[in-house]
Amino acid sequence: QMQLVQSGGGSVQAGGSLRLSCAASGYTYCTYDMSWYRQAPGKEREFVSSIERHGSTSYAASVKGRFTISQDNAKNTVYLQMNSLKPEDTGMYYCTIPPSGTCPELWGTWGQGTQVTVSS
């Protein structure tokens, strides 16, 4: 089965940077999209960023201009570079294969989550 393994979380002061990684452990012949979501305590899980299988990207308004999503096809890995971090970016971050495009058998696959904490 396809599995998503995350790494790269941690704690940083406001204005700092972190890079999250999401690696697919199982190979598939089907191409797929990838998204990042985050959830703060007491709040709904929210969309952060997405990269389409052909390279198109999208961002939530709250992170646009500060975060960059990218992919390394050779490593089957998607990254989220987070710059100019703010305390409101604090939360648990998850990568997922969204229910869009091809590969419906992969839809709803989630990484284990990684904590990002930004202090003032």
C-alpha positions as a Markdown table, in Angstrom:
| # | Residue | x | y | z |
|---|---|---|---|---|
| 1 | Gln | 0.0 | 0.0 | 0.0 |
| 2 | Met | 1.0 | 3.6 | -0.5 |
| 3 | Gln | 2.3 | 5.2 | 2.7 |
| 4 | Leu | 3.3 | 8.8 | 3.4 |
| 5 | Val | 6.1 | 9.4 | 5.9 |
| 6 | Gln | 6.7 | 13.0 | 7.2 |
| 7 | Ser | 9.7 | 14.6 | 8.7 |
| 8 | Gly | 11.1 | 18.1 | 9.3 |
| 9 | Gly | 8.9 | 19.6 | 12.0 |
| 10 | Gly | 10.2 | 21.4 | 15.1 |
| 11 | Ser | 10.2 | 24.7 | 17.0 |
| 12 | Val | 11.4 | 28.0 | 15.7 |
| 13 | Gln | 11.1 | 31.7 | 16.6 |
| 14 | Ala | 8.9 | 34.0 | 14.7 |
| 15 | Gly | 10.6 | 35.0 | 11.4 |
| 16 | Gly | 12.4 | 31.7 | 11.2 |
| 17 | Ser | 12.1 | 28.9 | 8.6 |
| 18 | Leu | 11.4 | 25.2 | 8.5 |
| 19 | Arg | 11.1 | 22.7 | 5.7 |
| 20 | Leu | 8.7 | 19.7 | 5.9 |
| 21 | Ser | 9.1 | 16.6 | 3.9 |
| 22 | Cys | 6.6 | 14.0 | 2.8 |
| 23 | Ala | 8.0 | 10.8 | 1.3 |
| 24 | Ala | 5.9 | 8.1 | -0.4 |
| 25 | Ser | 7.1 | 4.7 | 0.7 |
| 26 | Gly | 5.3 | 2.7 | -1.9 |
| 27 | Tyr | 5.6 | 3.1 | -5.6 |
| 28 | Thr | 2.6 | 3.5 | -7.9 |
| 29 | Tyr | 2.5 | 3.7 | -11.7 |
| 30 | Cys | -0.2 | 6.3 | -11.3 |
| 31 | Thr | 0.6 | 10.0 | -11.0 |
| 32 | Tyr | -1.0 | 11.9 | -8.2 |
| 33 | Asp | -1.5 | 15.3 | -6.6 |
| 34 | Met | -0.3 | 16.2 | -3.1 |
| 35 | Ser | -1.6 | 18.6 | -0.5 |
| 36 | Trp | -0.5 | 20.0 | 2.9 |
| 37 | Tyr | -3.0 | 20.7 | 5.7 |
| 38 | Arg | -2.6 | 21.9 | 9.2 |
| 39 | Gln | -4.7 | 21.9 | 12.4 |
| 40 | Ala | -4.3 | 24.1 | 15.5 |
| 41 | Pro | -5.9 | 23.0 | 18.8 |
| 42 | Gly | -9.6 | 23.7 | 18.9 |
| 43 | Lys | -9.7 | 24.6 | 15.2 |
| 44 | Glu | -10.8 | 22.9 | 12.0 |
| 45 | Arg | -8.1 | 21.3 | 9.8 |
| 46 | Glu | -7.3 | 23.8 | 7.1 |
| 47 | Phe | -5.8 | 23.7 | 3.6 |
| 48 | Val | -2.3 | 25.1 | 3.3 |
| 49 | Ser | -0.9 | 24.2 | -0.1 |
| 50 | Ser | -1.2 | 21.8 | -3.0 |
| 51 | Ile | 0.9 | 20.7 | -5.9 |
| 52 | Glu | -0.7 | 19.1 | -9.0 |
| 53 | Arg | 0.8 | 16.1 | -10.6 |
| 54 | His | 2.0 | 18.2 | -13.5 |
| 55 | Gly | 3.5 | 20.9 | -11.3 |
| 56 | Ser | 0.8 | 23.5 | -10.8 |
| 57 | Thr | 0.7 | 24.9 | -7.2 |
| 58 | Ser | -1.8 | 26.6 | -5.0 |
| 59 | Tyr | -1.7 | 28.2 | -1.6 |
| 60 | Ala | -4.0 | 29.4 | 1.2 |
| 61 | Ala | -4.1 | 33.2 | 1.4 |
| 62 | Ser | -2.7 | 33.1 | 4.9 |
| 63 | Val | 0.6 | 31.5 | 3.7 |
| 64 | Lys | 1.0 | 32.8 | 0.1 |
| 65 | Gly | 4.3 | 34.5 | -0.4 |
| 66 | Arg | 5.8 | 32.8 | 2.6 |
| 67 | Phe | 5.5 | 29.1 | 1.9 |
| 68 | Thr | 6.6 | 27.1 | -1.1 |
| 69 | Ile | 5.6 | 23.6 | -2.1 |
| 70 | Ser | 7.9 | 21.6 | -4.4 |
| 71 | Gln | 8.5 | 18.0 | -5.4 |
| 72 | Asp | 11.4 | 15.7 | -6.1 |
| 73 | Asn | 10.1 | 12.9 | -8.4 |
| 74 | Ala | 13.3 | 10.9 | -8.1 |
| 75 | Lys | 12.8 | 10.6 | -4.3 |
| 76 | Asn | 9.0 | 10.5 | -4.5 |
| 77 | Thr | 9.0 | 13.3 | -2.0 |
| 78 | Val | 7.1 | 16.6 | -1.6 |
| 79 | Tyr | 8.4 | 19.5 | 0.4 |
| 80 | Leu | 6.9 | 22.5 | 2.1 |
| 81 | Gln | 9.4 | 25.3 | 2.6 |
| 82 | Met | 8.1 | 27.7 | 5.3 |
| 83 | Asn | 9.7 | 31.1 | 5.6 |
| 84 | Ser | 8.9 | 34.1 | 7.7 |
| 85 | Leu | 7.0 | 31.9 | 10.2 |
| 86 | Lys | 4.4 | 33.5 | 12.5 |
| 87 | Pro | 2.9 | 32.2 | 15.8 |
| 88 | Glu | -0.4 | 31.6 | 14.0 |
| 89 | Asp | 1.4 | 29.0 | 11.8 |
| 90 | Thr | 1.7 | 26.8 | 14.8 |
| 91 | Gly | -0.1 | 23.5 | 14.5 |
| 92 | Met | 0.1 | 19.9 | 13.3 |
| 93 | Tyr | 0.9 | 19.6 | 9.7 |
| 94 | Tyr | -0.2 | 16.7 | 7.5 |
| 95 | Cys | 0.5 | 15.7 | 3.9 |
| 96 | Thr | -2.2 | 14.0 | 2.0 |
| 97 | Ile | -3.2 | 12.7 | -1.5 |
| 98 | Pro | -6.4 | 14.8 | -2.1 |
| 99 | Pro | -9.5 | 13.4 | -3.8 |
| 100 | Ser | -8.8 | 15.1 | -7.1 |
| 101 | Gly | -7.3 | 14.1 | -10.4 |
| 102 | Thr | -6.3 | 10.5 | -11.2 |
| 103 | Cys | -5.5 | 7.6 | -8.8 |
| 104 | Pro | -8.7 | 7.4 | -6.9 |
| 105 | Glu | -7.4 | 4.4 | -5.1 |
| 106 | Leu | -4.9 | 6.7 | -3.4 |
| 107 | Trp | -7.3 | 9.4 | -2.3 |
| 108 | Gly | -7.5 | 9.9 | 1.4 |
| 109 | Thr | -4.0 | 8.7 | 2.2 |
| 110 | Trp | -2.5 | 10.8 | 5.0 |
| 111 | Gly | 1.0 | 11.2 | 6.6 |
| 112 | Gln | 1.4 | 10.7 | 10.3 |
| 113 | Gly | 1.6 | 14.5 | 11.0 |
| 114 | Thr | 4.4 | 16.6 | 12.3 |
| 115 | Gln | 4.3 | 19.4 | 14.8 |
| 116 | Val | 5.3 | 23.0 | 14.0 |
| 117 | Thr | 5.7 | 25.4 | 16.8 |
| 118 | Val | 6.4 | 29.1 | 16.3 |
| 119 | Ser | 7.2 | 31.3 | 19.3 |
| 120 | Ser | 6.9 | 35.0 | 19.6 |
